[in-house]
Structure formats: C-alpha cells, structure tokens
Amino acid sequence: MKKAMTILEIMIAIVLVGILLSFAAPQYSRYIERSHGEQAKKAMKIIQHAAQLRFVDTNNYAAAGSNNLNATYGGYVDLSSYDSDPYWNYSVDANGNIFSTRSSGKYADDIIRFNEDGSCDSSSTTYPFAGKSCVSSD
C-alpha cells in the first residue's frame, strides 16, 4: 500500500521553504551589492593608474567621464570596458579624484570616491557596500 503525502504535509513543507527563503534573499542581495562595490573599487584603481601615468607625461589630470575614459586615458591603459559598465559610471576630475556612481538599482546615484593618492574618501562615499575603509562611520 502506497502512502501519499497529505495536503497538510505539503503546506508545512512550503511554509518551511518560504521561511528559509525569507532569510536567504536579503543575504544574497547584500552579497551581490558587495561584489559590485569590489568591482567598482578594482576598476577605480585601474583608472587611477592610467590617470597617474597621464599625469607623469603631461603634468595634469584630464577630466573624463564614463563615455570618454578610454579616449582620454586609453593610451596608457585600455579602459574601454569601463566606458560601458552596466552598474557604475566612472569619472576623473581635474584634480585626479576618481568617482564611481552607481547607475541603477536600489543604490542608484550612490558614490565611491578615491582621492588623488588612492585612498578612499569616506566623507563623500555614500555607497554602503564600499567596504570598511570607504564608508564613514557617522
């Protein structure tokens, strides 16, 4: 004689799966956001390297945004993939500061800022997943 699962047993199993997912989904979202923050910081270090190489050659930083990073600094390091990043808009100001602005999602318009010397500026970084050294503890 086969014993089938009752409707109550199925409902309990579904409720348990739902409870587990309610804990897992926010953790997964935070994990994804942290990975986007790390991606941005790695890109910013590469962009900063290109900006410093240009500074050595020309004795100035050229302001550049997400659509012209490779045109401005591409002679030093290939930055073409950063001109079309789906999550971040990168820019360099005339003082050599590097900015990443989140372009979409819940944290759209949040910023990670590196100073000219490569340190993360925690006072103007608003992206909460930029890492302990980047986020102000206010």
N, C-alpha and C positions, 0 to 999 in steps of 0.2 A: 504494500500500500504506500503510495507516494504522499508525502506531506508537503503541502504548498504553503507559501508564506501568506500570512493573513494581512489584511489591509492595514491593521494597526502596526504590525512589524515593519511594513514598508514605510508608513508615515514616520515612525520613530527613526528609521534609517535616514530618511530625507531630512528630518529636523537636525539630526546629528551632523550630517554633511553641511547643512546650512550654517550651523554654529561654527564649525571648523572653517568654512569659507569666510565668515564674517571676521575672523581673526587674521586669516591669511591675506586677504585682499589688500588691506591697508599696509601691511608689511611689504608686500610685493610692490605697491606703488612707491613707497619710500625707497626701496631698493633701486627701482628704475630711476627715480629722481637723483639719487646719489650717483648712479652711474653716469647720468647726463652731466652732473656737476664735475665729475672727474674728467669726462670727455672735454668739457669746456676748458678746464684748467690745463690739460695737456696741450690743447690747441693754442691756448694763450701763451704758453711757454715757447712753442714753435714760432708763433707770430712775433713774440718779443725778441727771439733770437734773430729773426730776419730784420726787425726794426733796428736792433743794435748793430748788425752788420752794415745796414744802410747808413746809420749814424757815423760809423767809423769812416766810411767812404765820403760822405757828404757833409758831415758835421751838423746835421739837423734831422729831425724826425718829420716825416710827411704824414699829415692827417689822411687816414684812409678808412673807408667803411666796408661793409660786407660785400658790396658789389665790385670793389676795386682793390681788394687786398693783394691779389696776385699781380695785378697790373702795377701796383706801387712797389711791392716788396718781392715779387716773383723772381727777380734777377738774383736774389740771394737764397731763397728757399721756395720750393713750389707750394703755393698756398691756394691753389685752385679749388681744392675740396672744401676749404673754409669759406669761400665766396658763396657757396650754396648749401651750407649746413641747415638741415631741416629744424633743428632745435634752438640754435643760437645765432645771433647776429654779432659779429666781431667788429671792433673798430680800434683804431690807434689815434690818439690825439697828437697835437704838435709838440707836446712835452714828453712823449714816449710812454704815456699811460695806456694800458690795454684794457678794453672793456668787452665783456660778453653780456649781451642782453638776451634773456630767454624770449624766444619768438612765438611760442604757442603754449597752450595748456593752462593748467591751474596757476602756474607761476610765471605766466607771460609778463614781460616787462621787468622782471627781477634782474638784478645786475650782479656780476662778479667783476671786481676791478683789481688789476695788478698795477702797482706803481712802476715807475721807470726802472727801479733797482730790482724788480722781480718779486718784491714782497706783495702779499695780498693786502689790500686796503680794507680792513674790517669795518671802518667807519662808513664806507659808502657801498659795501657789499650787502645786497638785500636778499639774495637767493639763499634760502635756509639750508640747502644741502651742499654748500660750497666747501664744507669741512671746518674743523675747529679753528684752524689758523685764519680762516677768512671771515667768519661770522662774528659780529660784535656780540658781546655777552650782556648787552644792556637789558 
